């Protein structure tokens, strides 16, 4: 009615002005501004006549590409575009992945055609385009930006059938140690999954479910201050396609490797359902050794200890996940997800040792068998709410998660020894450890982003974390025969741990002079940790801030500056302060044996480590590739450091523990270069060189110890696309010796080769030869006033793996409605779609 009145007023003014001299046109133009055109209609599938939801509909000028209005179709396929000029010629353009672009012309003209109904518009499926989209879309393996690097896992063919450990081996700037733990710039990073911290290990995450890995070397205050070594954010694959899609994968390999995975995703209307299950199993036969020379007070050899290890380890993992997304409307979404991870580990470690005197005469020899059987189950549930606003970039997210983990483990150590030269047999000894643990973790997080303009943005958030865990270990011993065990009260422990961190942050982004962008923020974290050994009435704890003097130790600033330069260049500098808190293994004051001549014990006196981090980054993109160079500096206060020293009771036995050093300085430069050498041949090279300076106490009664030196690591990935949809990939890396407080690591080098072949649009066959030269061996050399020692061990040996993957799917926005229509009929729709696709 209002528009009708305005229209009549406009017409009245028009005719009145015809009788008036100049000057009345302004009134007429003002009236026309109040009248707006509208176009509406409905998009339907040309074949099924069903509505097509979430199609992009835009209105443009008749002969220009300027967009006047637009939006997405609703669930019923309807669209309504208002606010158009009341007169003129226009074009309507409709697009959607999997459909041919539709375009039509129409006119709006005052006074009787300002609202136009275009009716039902048939939208034709483009089967050829769908297949091309699935097959030819080619993401770069490494995408570099100034604040993070993104590694697209689907471009890495060597990880098919593997775990996240295999993924990290190939991520530029990341190294993996003998236990499968990742390091970023010689630091232990925090592991995230989909932007949130996780209790999962890299071995527990299937590689085929990972979409990409984000490498954040110096996280902003939005992230936990404990992310001292940076963040590896694993982004899992998520379904965004209407209809259904999925994959089935199976692999087999040497070393009793076999496994498989199946996942199914269904999306229709406001609902999106995802499910996945995978099973992985592998066996590794590896060798290791220990070579130690005991030293007297003058530095002369007083004895020798040699040990050789033969290890057989079998790992088995099961991973299941369910997720459900519900779009309340275009701007509000709720996600409910659950995950179950279970694993079993069996280890048989056969050790043969020999003790010699200063003349290298054998005085004692024997063997030890370490048998381990362990299992765990991990359960996770998460509820996520996300709200967006009409203002671009404004967003609110809230999520809560619950995690429960329980584990059981059993160890049996059987030792036999013989004295020389009398060949006197010492009675066999047996040690049995039976342990179990459980943990419950609760996390709530809220994040809000509000852009005030194109250059300014405010972010703030809250986080609450609480974890309660219980663990017990019962140790018993027997001599001569395993039938008469007696309890060992010293090694038996039961402990309860409370771990809590509450945090709040605020972050502000804007531009200053010379078009320099900046981001400045503060994060406050209140942390509490307490461990009780209930059977020994012992406890250890820390609390920050516990007084006003500790307040500054709970505030963590971060500031970042960036400047875009000419010719696709960008420069950034950033500063932050972070904290690394000791974990319960480092704090627990009970003994964990490694072998006859070593044991490990926690240190309840450990304090948190504080790190001050600075970075200078330079990024340049060019026609055939990109380059990212970084210079970084770290000053660490009371760094947490692993050390070893002779036992006071028996100097031939080494005590392995963790202490706070006085300070540590680390700096270095990292370079990542990606280049398309020629068509179908891509190369990515990463080089990281760094300097380490460590200073601290090993034994309280001894002088301070310091160590310093340079080290580097480099990594390269070469990918070549051969004819007939075959891809060849070669991965190689080298790690130089690295300084430790009492020694240095040994160099590590390895190479992997993979071949990948795609048959049609559904089948993929992959073959991988891991560690071509069987050289991926980790170890270290130690030199102290008491001994010199060389260690060597490995996590896995060379293997071959063959993987077959089948992709399936159908892009159909109304799959359930169609199924309902077809129920009860014998209509055969089998191969009509031709739209099979996979991620």
Secondary structure, DSSP 8 states (H G I E B T S, - for coil): -HHHHHHHHHHHHHHHHHTS-TT-HHHHHHHHHT--EEEEEEEEETTT--B-TT-EEEEEESSS--EEEEEE--TTSEEEEEEE-SSEEEEEEEE-TTB--EEEEEEEBTTTBSEEEEEEEEE-B-HHHHHHHHHH----SEEE-SS-EEEEGGG-GGGTT-BHHHHHHHSTTEEE-TTS-EEETTB--EEEETTEE-S--GGGSBGGGEEEEEEESS--TTS-TT-TT-EEEEEE----SSEEEEEEEEEEETTTEEEEEEEEEEEETTEEEEEEEEEEEEEEEEEEEEEEEEE-TTS-EEEEEEEEEEEEEEEEEEEEEEEEEEEEETTEEEEEEEEEEEEEEEEEEEEEEEEEETT--EEEEEEEEEEEEEEEEEEEEEEEEEEE-SSTT-EEEEEEEEEEEEEEEEEEEEEEEEETTTTEEEEEEEEEEEEEEEEEEEEEEEEEEEESSSS-EEEEEEEEEEEEEEEEEEEEEEESSTT--EE-TTT-EEEEEEEEEEEEEEEEEEE-GGG-EEEEEEEEEEEEEEEEETTTTEEEEEEESSSGGGGGGGEEEEEEEEEEETTTEEEEEEEEEEEE---HHHH--SEEEEETTEEEE--TT---EEEEEEEEEEEEEETTEEEEEEEEEEEEES-EEEEEEE-SS-TTSEEEEEEEEEEEEEEEEEEEEEEEEETTEEEEEEEEEEEEEEEE-SSTTS--EEEEEEEEEEEEEEEEEETTTEEEEEEEEEE---EETTEEE--EEEEEEEEEEEETTTEEEEEEEESTTS---EEEEEE-SSEEEEEEE-S---EEEEEEEEEEEE--TTHHHHHHHHTT-----TTT-------
